[in-house]
């Protein structure tokens, strides 16, 4: 589907979510967003653009969001991961639900905040060492 891609609000530069109009997904779903032009994808949370967000966003000099048009607001971290897509333009993006354990893991591994990425990697290393310890103790 073609989306009007807009920059996220300044307060959300380091957040692990995007805002989308009329997504039809559950609140705070983890989604996989794929850039149809180059097949690059990201995993993140998806929030529904609603009236309060539109009120906060639609302040000059920003472009106003029209709730009836397919629109996504996305921070620069995720735009770069999708291949450096530009704002204020239309892009063909596929947004699919990825609420399983794999999607949630990928969303955290690709999170904009380094502390989240580091915590996930330390957890995975700890899990691996725990499994190794159990395997060694069984011998």
N, C-alpha and C positions, 0 to 999 in steps of 0.2 A: 504494500500500500504506500502511496506517496504521502509524506508528511512534510509540513512546513517546520523546518528545524530552527529553533531559537535558542539563544544562550540561556543558561540557568541564572537564577538570581545570585547576587554576590554572596549571600549567606549560605548558598548551597554548593560552593565551588569544591568542597571536599566531602560531599555527601555521596553515598552509594546508591542513589536513586535518580530516576528521571520522572518527569511529569508528562502525561499523555492525555489527550482529549478522547473521550468515548472509547476506551480500550476494551471494555466488556470483561475485564479481568477482576478477580477478587482483590480486595483492598490489600495493598502491600505485597502483591504477588512478586515472586522472583521470575524474571523474564529473560529470554535470550533475544537480543536484538541483532539482526544480521543486515549488513549493508549489501543490498542486492548487486551493486556495481562491482564490488571486489570480494564478496563473500567473507569479509572480516566481521567478527561478531564479538559481543560483550554479554555478560550476565550481570544483572543488577535488579534492584527493587523497582517496581513500577507503581507510581501513584497517579490517581485520577485527577486531572485538572478540574477543579470545581470553582464555584463563585468566589470564595474567599481568596483562592490563589490568583484568580483573574484580577480581582480588585487590587491585590498587592503588586501584581506584575504590570498591569496596564497603566504605568506612569511614564510620562514623557522623560527622556527621549526614546524609550523602548518602543518597539513595534507592539501593537496591541494584539492580544490573543482573542480570536473569535472561537467560541466554544463549539460552533457548528462545523469548523474546518479541522481536518486531521492535523494536529499540531503536537510537537514534542519539544520540551525544554530539556536541554542536556548540557552538562558541564564540559569544559575543555578536555578533561582527562578521558572521558568516554568518547568524545568526538575524535580525538587523536587515535584512540584504539580502533575506531571504526574506519580509519583511513584518512583522517584529517578533514572530515566533512565540514563544510562552511555553514555558518548561520545565515538566517534570513533568506534561505533558499529551500527549494523542494528537493527531497531525496527519497528514493525508493528504499524503504526499510521494512523488514519483516519482524514482527513482534510476536513471539510465542511464549506461552507459559512454560516455566522450567522450575516448578515448585518442589521437585524431588531433591534427594540428598545431593546428587551431582550438581544440579543447578545452584543450590545454596552454597556448596563448596566453591564452585567457580566464581560465584558472586563475591565471596569473601577473598579469594585469591587475587581477584582483579579489582579489589576495592581501591578507591583513590587515597585512602589514609594508610600510611606505612605501618602504623601500629596494628591495624586490622590484619594486613597481609602477614606481618611478622607473627602475630598470635596464631594465625591459622597454620603457618609453616612449623612453628614450635609445637603446636598440638599434633600435627601429623608426624613429626619426628618422635615425639613422646609416645604416640600410639605405636609406631614401628618398633621403638625400643622396648615397649611393654610386651608386644607380641613376641619379639626376639627373646626376652627374658623368660616368658612362659615356655617357649619352645625349648630353650636350653635347660630349664628346670625339669622338664618332662623326660629328659634323656637319662 
